[in-house]
């Protein structure tokens, strides 16, 4: 009986720790938001990649990029002008 109780307690602890981690991870941005402050209008796509890394998704013939993480809600969108230069970003949290 003690073994069953111990196993039940251990299983509950593992579940609680896993759930807590998932809830913490769910609200984390895809990168440190301080990196967004390094972006300057007119930067090339290559310069943006050097700061933020490769985007998770590219939309609209690469005029919009998205950065996200697995099992996470916040998304950072990066927008480029017609010449392919950085225009602005949006943090969707």
N, C-alpha and C positions, 0 to 999 in steps of 0.2 A: 504493500500500500504506500509506503514511504517513497518507493521508486517512482510510482505513478504520479504522486504529488510533486516530486522533484522535477520529473519530466514535464508536467503541466506548467510549473512555474518557469522553467527554462524556456519552454515554447512561448509562453506569454511574454517573457522578457525579450526574446528574439523578435517577436512580432512588434512589440512596442518600440524597440530600437529601430527596426526597419521602417516602420511607419513614420517615426520621428525624422529619420533621415530623408525619406521621400518628401515629407512636408517642407523640410528645410530646403531641399534641392529644388522643389517646385517653384519657389519664389526667387531663386538666384538668377541674376542676369547672365547672358552668355559670355560676357567678358567683364573685366573691371571697368566700370563706367568712366573712370578717369581717362581711359584710352580715347573716349569720344571727344574729350576736350583737346586732344592732340590734333584732331582733324581740322584742316583749314580749307575754306572754299577755294576751288580751283585745283585741288590736288588730283593727281592722276589715279587711276584705278590701282596701279602698281604701288603707289605710295600708300593708299588706303590699306592694301593687303599687307604691306610691311608693318603697319600699326596694328590692325585688327586680325590679321590672318585671313585665310580663305573663307568666303561666305558659305553658309550652309545651303542657301538657295539663291538662284539668280532669276529675276523676273523681267518681263518686257524688254527682250533683246538686251539684257544686261544693264538697263538704265536704273534698275532697282535691285538691291541685294538685301538678303535677310540673314541675320545671325541668330541662331537659337541653340538650345541644348536639349538633349534627350530628357524626357520627363520633367520639363521645365516650362513655365508659362511665358515669362518675359521674352520679347523678341526685339531686336534692334534692326531697324530698316535704314539702309543707306541709299540715298538718291543721287543720281548723276545727271548732268545736263546733256544736251545733244552732242556735245564734243567729248563726252566721256569724262568730264571733270566733276569732282565732288561738289554737290550742291548743298545738301543738308542731311540730317539724320532725324529719326524719330524712335523714341524708346517706348514701346508698348508693353506696359506691365499690368 
